[in-house]
Amino acid sequence: MSGSLQTTVIDALRGAPAAAMLVDLFRLPRGAGERYHLKTIETNESGSIDTPLIEGEAFVPAIYELFYHVGRYFKSQRVTLDDAPFLDVVPVRVTIGDTSHAYHLELLASPWSYTTFRV
């Protein structure tokens, strides 16, 4: 059985899904010294993505890093911020050892804070 990696983003300021948030996915196969960009996606109207970020044979044991473009998102939502966003790009790094599981990462973000957890 093959697992997958998925994500959902919630806009904590509005208490709603964060539609059209840009997310970059990277693989760090041997640690922080190497980084391979796998894809860039935008979340849909429900704050999720339509298909897993990675699955099947492409989903191998490794360190994965997701960059959530929080500053860009809140700017597009016309949230009044200072000259520069307090949070710009939020990195979340996870280690996947068993690729037979489904991993779903949730990000709850505001312009000033965030939390993440696995569902």
Order of alpha helices (4+ residues) and beta strands (2+ residues): beta-beta-beta-beta-beta-beta-alpha-beta-beta-beta
